[in-house]
Amino acid sequence: MIPINVPQIGEEEIAAVVKVMKSGIITHGLGAGPMVTKFEKAFAKFMNARHAIAVNTGTSALHLSIAGAGIKRGHEVILPSFTFVATAEVIAMIGAKPVFVDIDPETYNVSPRIIEKAITKKTKAIMPVDLYGLPADMQPIREIADKHDLAIIEDAAQAHGASYKRKPPGVFADTACWSFYASKNMTTGEGGMITTNDDEIAEKLRFMRSHGEKEKYKSLMLGHNYHMPEIQAAIGLVQLKRLPKFIGKRRQNAKKLSARLSKAKKLQLPKEPKGYKHSWYLYTVRLKDAKGKRRDKIVEKLKQKGIGAEVYYVIPIHLMPYYRKFGKPRLKEAEKTARQVFSLPVHPGVTAKQIEFIGETVLHAIE
Ligand SMILES: Cc1ncc(COP(=O)(O)O)c(C=O)c1O
C-alpha cells in the first residue's frame, strides 16, 4: 500500500532523541526546556514571526489561541464547516458558538465575502483554515477583521512550507496554529505550535501553556498543562531543517500527478492560484459528477490496487451529530465537496514510478 502520508523519520531524528534522553532533561516545569526554546526560535524564524510557543498538540494550540483571545460564552466565532473537527472543537470547549460557513468550490477555503456575511454583534473572531496546505485569502480577511474589530486565529495545521503573497501562513493573523501530528508535512509524533507577532499575546499564551504560571505555584490566570516534551522538540528541530526538501518533493510529485491526470475531464484537479504556494499536505481531486456512493467506490477500488486514497472530509462539521445543536445551515458547497473529493499520496516517500502508477490507476478507475 502507498499510504496517504508517512512520517519521514531518519537517523538524525533518532540521534536527536537519544541525545535528549542521555542529557537527563526531558521536560521543563514551565514548559520551555532548552530544546523547546531552541525549536521555538528556529520555528519563529522560519515562519517570519516574532514569537513561537510550542505545545503538545495542534488542538492545544487552537484552544490556547481561542482562550487567549478572550473568547467566551455568548461569543461567536466564524469558521469553515469543511475542515478537521479540532477547529470547531476548541470553540465549543470554551462555551462559545461556532458559526459554520460555506467554502469556495475551487480552493475549498473560506472566502472573505462569505465571512463578512456571517458577522453579527456577537462575533469575536474568524478562524480561516489553510485547507490541504493551500493558504486562505488572508489579506482581505485581515481587512474585514480590522473593520469589525475581530481576532484572526489561522488554522495552519496543514500548511508548513506554504506561502501567500510570498509570506508564510500566520503573517496576517493574530495567532497561527500548527500541528506536528504524525501525518503532517513535518512531525514530532504529536505536537503543536502557535506563532504570533504580538508580544502581549505571546507572553499570555506562555503562561496559559503552563497552568497560568509565570513562576511555579503562583497561577496568574487559568491555564493548562500543554507542555511540549524535550524529545518532541529535538525531533521537530531536525524535521524543520528537512522541511524545504520535503516540500520540494511534494511539489514535484503534485506537479507530475497533475500532468498525468490533466486529460481526465471528470476530475477537478487541485489549484495553486497565482501568489500562493501550496504545501501539498494533501493532493485532493474532485470527481465532478459524483453522486451517492460513486466516489466511495472509486476510493475502494484504488485501495484494492494498493493506493492509500482517503477522503478528507466525509462529513462537514455542521452535519456531525454533536455539532448539529449549533444550527442547521445549508452549506451547499461544503456538502457537495464532502461527497466528491478524495486525496492521493504525494508525500516525499512516493517515487516517480509510483506517481505514474497512481495516475494511471486513477484514470482507469474513474472510467
Ligand atoms: C486542519 C487541522 N486543524 C487542527 C488539527 C489538530 O492538530 P492535532 O492533531 O495536532 O491536535 C489538525 C490535524 O490533525 C488539522 O488537520
The ligand as an SDF file (V2000), in Angstrom:
LIG
                    3D

 16 16  0  0  0  0  0  0  0  0999 V2000
   -6.9350   21.4770    9.9400 C   0  0  0  0  0  0  0  0  0  0  0  0
   -6.4760   20.8740   11.2370 C   0  0  0  0  0  0  0  0  0  0  0  0
   -6.7240   21.5270   12.3840 N   0  0  0  0  0  0  0  0  0  0  0  0
   -6.3160   21.0420   13.5580 C   0  0  0  0  0  0  0  0  0  0  0  0
   -5.6400   19.8580   13.6780 C   0  0  0  0  0  0  0  0  0  0  0  0
   -5.3200   19.3460   15.0310 C   0  0  0  0  0  0  0  0  0  0  0  0
   -3.9710   19.0620   15.2250 O   0  0  0  0  0  0  0  0  0  0  0  0
   -3.5240   17.9130   16.2430 P   0  0  0  0  0  0  0  0  0  0  0  0
   -3.8880   16.5990   15.6420 O   0  0  0  0  0  0  0  0  0  0  0  0
   -2.0420   18.1040   16.3310 O   0  0  0  0  0  0  0  0  0  0  0  0
   -4.1980   18.1630   17.5350 O   0  0  0  0  0  0  0  0  0  0  0  0
   -5.3380   19.1370   12.5020 C   0  0  0  0  0  0  0  0  0  0  0  0
   -4.5630   17.8800   12.4950 C   0  0  0  0  0  0  0  0  0  0  0  0
   -4.8270   16.8610   12.9590 O   0  0  0  0  0  0  0  0  0  0  0  0
   -5.7810   19.6510   11.2580 C   0  0  0  0  0  0  0  0  0  0  0  0
   -5.5350   18.9870   10.1240 O   0  0  0  0  0  0  0  0  0  0  0  0
  1  2  1  0
  2  3  1  0
  2 15  2  0
  3  4  2  0
  4  5  1  0
  5  6  1  0
  5 12  2  0
  6  7  1  0
  7  8  1  0
  8  9  2  0
  8 10  1  0
  8 11  1  0
 12 13  1  0
 12 15  1  0
 13 14  2  0
 15 16  1  0
M  END
$$$$
